[in-house]
């Protein structure tokens, strides 16, 4: 299920890569009933976690909100409460570049999820911000791998 896949990716010994992100997003799109539980896992994980997990969660969220149907599941007060402060994230063990990536991903997710309907329509007509969000995802994956820690590698 999508929630199980998300939980699996959040384990410290598992790396998040594009194939895993694609698999989660495709599963969520194919099984809409699994979207809300997966979103709740992600929001819950942001509540009290280390900086590396925040980066993983935001990387997954950034990919999931490409689909408007999925993005609507993030539109809840609890999500805003955990995403908004991350737009000012600083001083973590990720270093300056990692912290900047967290801020960038949080900003992109907030912009997509919490934008007013007329802003969303304008973004869709103009081709959206897909290149920016793809850059954000690539940068996040590079930051995760750039930490050089085995905790992001799948040991199996």
Secondary structure by P-SEA (a helix, b strand, c coil): caaaaaaaaacccccccaaaaaaaaaaaaacccaaaaaaaaaaaaaccccaaaaaaaaaaaaaaaccaaaaaaaccaaaaaacccccccccccccaaaaaaaaaaaaaaaaaacccaaaaaaaaaaccaaaaaaaaaaaaaaaaaacccccccccc
